[in-house]
Amino acid sequence: MGPPSGGFEWRHVTTPTVQAAPNTGYVLDTVTRTTVTLPAAPAVGDVLRLTGAGAGGWELAQNAGQRVFAGYGRASWARRGPVMPWTGVASSADGMRLAASASGGIHLSTDRGATWSVSSAPATYYSQIVSSADGTHLMALQGQRIWLSPDAGTTWTENGTAGVRAFVAITISADGSRLAAAEYGAYVQTSDDFGATWTLRTSGGGHTWSGLASSADGLRLVGVDANGGGAVYASADGGVSWAPLPAPPRDWGGVAMSADGSQLVASVRNGGGGLYVSTDSGLTWQERTHVTGPWWSVSSSADGRTLAATIESFSSHFGPSEPGLVYLSTDAGATWIAQPTTGYWVGAAISADGMTLAAVSNDGFLAVPRAASTAGTSGAVAGGLYDALAIQYLGGGLFAFIEHEGSPTVR
């Protein structure tokens, strides 16, 4: 297509496959899909450009260990899975394994939400579900009972040692060994042996708990109080002792934290107020959005930079409540962006790297938008006629969108 301009060469492609070279552009002109394979050993800063000029479109194939970051602004919010009155969702660290609780059972996915199957858990109402980092250990809250699965949801057992109590919030460590459950108007119970035995923790007093969060090692716990002037409480020793944090008194709804416990996000359920963020383990707090809820759930990536928060509904002075929204932050809560979908959103979970989000609504919607392609050869980016894309290599196997036209999508 002529000599390179400014050190960047464009090539006209009429074949079904092509091996891409760094700092090169490709005009893909075929009646069937053209597969372009990413450079296997790019240098940081290398750029690749693609333009679809043929009816067949194109696909950008990845090598082992590679993935492409597109950002949530281009993510799909298409419905996934069955239509159920969902109540909560949990994710493994890599985002591959998902578990969703509903009024009617627990559903599982092993492929980032592409397909779903019903688990063997009793078909009844579950209000919350949490997962270990590898997705093997699951913990679900069913009425006043706790159910556990040690095998990624294949089998479930009611955990009788925790007792039958008015549990309202649960959390789990990354390896699944440390569990915590909060009883409304009472105390927190903890287990450090995968739920075999439980200890009632009374040192911090009883509270109207509404949310619990755990660090990756399970030693740092944070709980929020739903009382009208409720507080935020923290434990640094796995729940043995508790102390209030200097957060403002609010009707708190949910809480999440980074893997090391240094980054916290808490939501206000009722009585006005929005989302509060702490970047120093709860020593100071800042309100980061003045959108009033009721905020229902919050979730955090491992580093605390990517956060999600859900609003179930907005009150209306002229009739029934209006469907709520999902808000995302990619800068540790400094700014929040409403996502292009509405529903009665009650739960969200983010993968450890912040690249995959799962969200559920109690009016039957389950979505798994992704900010990046699946890592390795099973992931790809696809485009059609006139779709154009420029990506840059950032190192560590990661490429990122820098420009695009049309609607290229990641999978």
Secondary structure by P-SEA (a helix, b strand, c coil): cccccccbbbbbbccccccccccbbbbcccccbbbbbccccccccbbbbbbbcccbbbbbbbcccbbbbbccccccccccccccccccccccccccbbbbbcccbbbbbcccccbbbbccccccccccccccccccbbbbbcccbbbbbccccccccccccccccccccccccccccbbbbbcccbbbbbbcccccbbbbbccccccccccccccccccbbbbbbcccbbbbbbbcccccbbbbccccccccccccccccccbbbbbbccccccbbbbcccccccccccccccccccccccccccbbbbbbcbbbbccccccccbbbbbcccccbbbbcccccccccccccccccbbbbbbccbbbbbbbccccccccccccccccccbbbbbccccbbbbcccccccccc
